[in-house]
Structures are given as C-alpha cells and as structure tokens.
Amino acid sequence: MLMLTTVSSQGLSYGNYYWPPNGPVSCPNWDPRPRCGGGLHGLPWGVGDWGLLSSDPTDSWLVWRADGQVVQFRGLGKVQVGEVLYCDDRQGALDYLTTHGGREVW
C-alpha cells in the first residue's frame, strides 16, 4: 500500500522524526495500537483526513510504501517500516500515487 505524508523542508514530521528523501524508513518505538504515536503515519493511497497534512508550500510531500499491516484509525494509517519512493511537491506526489495504483482506489 502506498501512503502520503508531509514533512518539513528538513525532512522532519511531527515529533521531529526524520524522514529520508528516499529509501528505507522505520519506527524505533512501534506500537500497533490504533492511536497516534508509535509508528510511521500517513494517508493510505492519499485517502483520509487531509487536515493532518501540511499546507506550508516549503514542505515536502512524500509517497512511501508501507511494508506490513497498516493500522488505520481517525483518517490515517501507521506502520512500523516502509520505503520512501517520492519526495518533492504536492502535485508530483498526487501524480505518483495516480500512476502507481491510486486510480484503482479512488
């Protein structure tokens, strides 16, 4: 499953977790309970609560592959490990999702 996340221009998400611009990513404090914290958070296929994404034009939009079971709750999902596949602007992230399976989900 592909996920959508936003990070600061320094690659930081909520809680100052660093996301690399590409490659493997993992959560060192994994908690499988359906609540915030303890996981890599994002919108499955870009579907969910867009209020949880940044509207800052200097921030980066990430598309990443969730490896393993996605725990979904309150308009987002979380996993323990994944891989960043795209890091740039909003339109590019949406185009990436569309061309890599999102069209079937929407």
C-alpha positions as CSV (number, residue, x, y, z in Angstrom):
1,M,0.0,0.0,0.0
2,L,1.3,3.5,-0.8
3,M,1.0,6.2,1.8
4,L,1.1,10.0,1.6
5,T,2.8,12.1,4.2
6,T,4.2,15.7,4.5
7,V,7.4,16.7,6.2
8,S,9.3,20.0,6.8
9,S,11.9,21.1,4.3
10,Q,14.4,19.5,6.7
11,G,12.6,16.1,6.4
12,L,11.0,16.3,9.9
13,S,7.5,15.2,10.7
14,Y,5.5,15.7,13.9
15,G,7.7,14.8,16.9
16,N,10.8,15.7,14.9
17,Y,11.0,12.3,13.3
18,Y,13.4,12.4,10.3
19,W,12.2,11.0,7.0
20,P,14.9,10.4,4.4
21,P,14.1,11.7,0.9
22,N,14.3,8.1,-0.4
23,G,14.9,4.6,0.8
24,P,14.1,2.5,3.9
25,V,12.4,4.1,6.9
26,S,11.4,2.5,10.2
27,C,9.9,3.4,13.5
28,P,12.1,2.6,16.5
29,N,9.2,2.8,19.0
30,W,6.5,0.8,17.2
31,D,3.1,0.5,18.9
32,P,0.4,-1.4,17.0
33,R,-2.5,0.1,18.9
34,P,-4.8,2.3,16.8
35,R,-3.7,5.6,18.1
36,C,-1.3,8.4,17.4
37,G,2.4,7.8,18.1
38,G,4.5,4.7,17.8
39,G,4.5,4.4,14.0
40,L,5.1,5.9,10.6
41,H,1.9,7.9,9.9
42,G,0.3,8.7,6.6
43,L,-2.8,8.7,4.5
44,P,-3.4,5.3,2.7
45,W,-3.4,6.0,-1.0
46,G,-3.8,9.7,-0.1
47,V,-7.3,9.0,1.3
48,G,-8.2,10.3,4.7
49,D,-8.0,13.5,6.8
50,W,-6.1,16.0,4.7
51,G,-6.2,18.3,7.7
52,L,-3.3,16.2,9.0
53,L,-1.1,17.2,6.1
54,S,0.9,20.4,5.9
55,S,-0.2,23.3,3.8
56,D,3.2,25.1,4.0
57,P,4.5,25.5,0.4
58,T,8.1,24.9,1.5
59,D,7.3,21.4,3.0
60,S,7.9,18.2,1.1
61,W,5.3,15.6,0.1
62,L,6.3,12.0,0.5
63,V,4.9,8.9,-1.1
64,W,6.1,5.8,0.6
65,R,5.3,2.1,0.5
66,A,4.0,0.7,3.8
67,D,5.6,-2.7,4.5
68,G,3.4,-4.9,6.7
69,Q,0.0,-4.4,8.2
70,V,-1.4,-0.9,8.2
71,V,-3.2,0.1,11.4
72,Q,-5.9,2.5,10.4
73,F,-7.6,5.0,12.7
74,R,-9.1,8.5,12.6
75,G,-8.4,9.1,8.9
76,L,-4.8,7.9,8.8
77,G,-2.7,4.8,9.0
78,K,0.5,3.8,10.6
79,V,3.1,1.0,10.1
80,Q,6.4,0.0,11.6
81,V,8.5,0.0,8.4
82,G,8.4,1.3,4.8
83,E,10.3,2.8,1.9
84,V,10.2,6.4,0.7
85,L,9.6,6.3,-3.1
86,Y,8.9,10.0,-3.9
87,C,9.9,13.3,-2.1
88,D,9.0,16.7,-3.7
89,D,5.9,18.8,-4.3
90,R,2.2,18.1,-3.8
91,Q,1.3,17.7,-7.5
92,G,4.1,15.3,-8.1
93,A,3.1,13.2,-5.1
94,L,-0.5,13.0,-6.4
95,D,0.7,12.1,-9.9
96,Y,2.9,9.4,-8.4
97,L,0.0,7.9,-6.5
98,T,-2.2,8.1,-9.5
99,T,0.2,6.3,-11.8
100,H,1.2,3.7,-9.2
101,G,-2.2,2.3,-8.3
102,G,-4.1,5.1,-6.6
103,R,-6.5,5.4,-9.5
104,E,-8.0,2.0,-8.7
105,V,-8.5,3.0,-5.1
106,W,-10.2,6.4,-5.8
